[in-house]
């Protein structure tokens, strides 16, 4: 996934009201407000003075002329903070056959209704194969070196999705929870049970019922974000 416009570096002043971030543009010193497309806690990613990358836009329908896309850890590593980008990244990878356990599917549909008033991120189908229901979760939390964690805040919606996937398995379909780790400094993924014990229980029950748990790393830079290699998912 390439960014639509060239990103510009800035320094974070503050993130507030979840979806707003005051920043100072590095090139000009101008203070601007950027949209932050991330409803989570963003623990460890919203420190005052952090170097971040913004995507400018000239869309007259948008009140804010910048969107916060990356955290630059200034050690060669990046984190992608836009949770809405995860599905675009994964769709590109699915259509290119880059996610090996799902590469046999020729048809990929997004946002298909299923379960109880839910929409699955992707429904994959192929003649002779059971349909695969795929839910994608963007992972950005890391509290230990090289270890990514999900979730970064309580997510009743995430637990609901696990229940929906479990029911798809019971109906004879494949069901997959795919963690997309939008940071380049992690080699493993685990559940943050201390943050959301209910989600941790739901994940354990879903895994036991046959829901497949996958994780993929990403390559991230100011030009764009792409799906990279499989990551190990640790059992909580």
C-alpha positions in Angstrom: 0.0 0.0 0.0 1.5 3.2 -1.1 0.5 6.5 0.5 -1.5 8.7 -1.8 0.7 11.8 -1.2 4.3 12.2 0.0 4.5 12.1 3.8 6.1 15.0 5.6 7.9 14.7 9.0 6.7 16.5 12.1 7.0 16.5 15.9 4.1 15.5 18.1 2.9 18.1 20.5 -0.1 16.1 21.9 -2.7 13.6 20.9 -6.2 14.3 22.3 -9.8 13.4 21.9 -8.5 10.1 20.5 -8.7 11.3 16.9 -6.7 14.6 17.0 -3.0 15.3 17.2 -1.3 18.7 17.4 2.1 18.7 15.6 4.9 20.9 14.4 6.0 20.5 10.8 9.8 19.9 10.7 10.4 21.8 7.5 8.6 25.1 8.4 8.0 24.9 12.2 4.3 25.5 11.4 1.8 24.1 14.0 -0.9 22.0 12.5 -3.6 19.6 13.7 -3.7 16.1 12.1 -6.4 13.4 12.1 -5.4 10.3 14.0 -7.1 7.3 12.6 -6.6 5.1 15.7 -9.3 4.6 18.4 -6.9 2.6 20.7 -4.8 3.8 23.5 -1.6 4.1 21.3 0.4 3.3 24.4 4.1 4.2 23.8 3.3 5.8 20.5 2.0 9.3 21.5 4.9 10.6 23.5 5.4 14.4 23.3 8.3 15.2 20.9 8.1 12.0 19.0 9.0 12.2 15.3 6.0 11.3 13.2 5.0 11.4 9.6 1.9 13.1 8.3 0.1 12.7 5.0 -1.1 16.0 3.5 -4.3 16.3 1.6 -6.1 19.0 -0.4 -9.6 17.4 -0.2 -12.1 20.3 0.4 -14.4 17.9 2.2 -11.9 17.2 4.9 -11.6 19.6 7.8 -8.1 18.6 8.6 -5.4 18.8 6.0 -3.1 16.2 7.5 -3.4 12.6 8.6 -1.0 11.0 11.0 0.4 7.8 9.4 3.7 6.8 11.1 5.7 7.0 14.2 9.4 7.2 13.4 11.3 5.5 16.3 14.5 7.1 14.9 16.4 3.9 15.1 15.5 2.5 11.7 12.1 1.2 12.8 8.6 2.5 12.2 5.1 1.9 13.5 2.0 2.5 11.3 -0.7 4.1 13.4 -3.6 4.2 10.9 -5.7 1.2 11.8 -7.9 1.7 8.8 -4.9 0.9 6.6 -4.6 -2.6 7.8 -7.4 -4.0 5.6 -6.0 -2.3 2.5 -2.5 -3.8 3.3 -4.0 -7.3 3.8 -6.2 -7.2 0.8 -3.2 -6.4 -1.4 -1.3 -9.3 0.1 -4.3 -11.7 -0.3 -4.8 -10.8 -3.9 -1.1 -11.3 -4.6 -1.1 -14.7 -2.9 1.5 -13.5 -0.3 -0.2 -15.0 2.8 0.7 -18.7 2.3 -2.1 -20.4 4.3 -4.7 -18.4 2.3 -3.0 -18.4 -1.1 -5.3 -21.0 -2.6 -8.3 -18.7 -2.8 -9.1 -16.9 -6.0 -12.0 -14.7 -4.9 -11.7 -12.1 -2.1 -14.7 -10.1 -1.0 -14.6 -7.4 1.6 -17.1 -6.4 4.3 -19.5 -9.3 3.8 -22.4 -9.6 6.2 -22.3 -12.6 8.5 -23.2 -13.7 12.0 -25.2 -11.4 14.2 -25.2 -7.9 12.6 -21.5 -8.3 11.8 -19.4 -7.9 8.7 -16.4 -10.0 8.1 -13.3 -8.2 6.8 -12.7 -10.7 4.0 -14.6 -13.7 2.7 -12.4 -15.9 0.6 -13.8 -18.5 -1.8 -12.5 -21.1 -4.2 -14.1 -24.1 -5.9 -13.5 -27.2 -3.9 -12.4 -25.3 -0.8 -14.4 -24.3 2.3 -15.0 -20.6 2.4 -12.6 -18.7 4.7 -13.8 -16.0 6.9 -10.9 -13.6 7.8 -10.9 -11.0 10.5 -7.9 -8.5 10.5 -6.6 -6.8 13.6 -4.0 -4.1 13.5 -1.3 -4.5 16.2 0.9 -1.6 17.3 1.5 -2.2 21.0 4.9 -3.4 22.2 5.9 -3.3 25.9 8.8 -5.8 25.6 11.6 -5.9 23.0 10.6 -7.7 19.8 7.1 -8.7 21.2 3.9 -7.2 19.8 0.7 -7.4 21.8 -3.0 -7.1 21.1 -5.2 -5.4 22.2 -3.9 -2.1 23.5 -7.2 -1.3 25.2 -10.4 -3.3 26.1 -12.1 -4.5 23.0 -15.6 -6.0 23.4 -15.8 -5.8 19.6 -12.8 -8.0 19.2 -14.2 -10.6 21.5 -17.5 -10.5 19.6 -15.6 -11.2 16.3 -13.9 -14.2 17.9 -17.4 -15.6 18.8 -18.6 -15.0 15.2 -15.5 -16.8 13.8 -16.1 -19.7 16.2 -19.6 -20.1 14.8 -18.3 -20.2 11.3 -16.1 -23.1 12.2 -19.1 -24.9 13.6 -20.8 -24.5 10.3 -18.0 -26.1 8.4 -16.1 -23.1 7.2 -12.6 -21.9 7.8 -12.2 -19.0 10.2 -9.0 -17.0 10.5 -7.9 -14.2 12.8 -5.1 -12.4 11.2 -2.9 -10.0 13.3 -1.2 -7.5 11.1 1.7 -6.1 13.1 2.2 -2.6 11.9 5.6 -2.1 13.4 9.0 -3.3 12.2 10.7 -4.1 15.5 8.7 -7.2 16.5 9.2 -10.9 15.7 6.4 -12.4 17.8 2.8 -11.6 18.8 0.9 -12.4 22.0 -2.3 -11.4 23.7 -2.2 -8.6 26.3 -4.2 -10.5 28.8 -3.6 -8.0 31.6 -5.2 -5.3 29.5 -8.3 -7.3 28.4 -8.8 -10.6 30.2 -12.1 -11.2 28.5 -10.5 -11.0 25.1 -7.7 -13.3 26.1 -10.3 -15.9 27.2 -12.3 -15.5 24.0 -9.1 -16.0 22.0 -8.2 -19.2 23.9 -11.7 -20.6 23.3 -11.7 -19.7 19.7 -8.4 -21.3 19.1 -9.6 -24.5 20.8 -12.7 -24.5 18.6 -10.6 -24.4 15.5 -10.2 -20.7 14.6 -6.8 -20.3 12.9 -4.6 -17.6 14.4 -2.1 -16.0 11.9 0.2 -13.0 12.1 2.1 -11.1 9.5 4.9 -8.6 9.8 5.1 -5.4 7.7 7.6 -3.4 5.8 7.1 0.3 6.7 8.5 3.5 5.5 7.4 7.0 4.4 6.6 5.6 0.9 4.1 3.0 2.1 3.4 -0.2 4.0 3.4 -3.7 2.7 2.7 -7.1 4.2 6.0 -9.0 4.7 6.6 -12.4 6.5 4.7 -14.6 8.9 5.3 -14.1 12.6 5.0 -16.5 15.5 1.9 -16.2 17.6 2.5 -17.1 21.2 -0.2 -18.8 23.2 -1.2 -16.8 26.3 
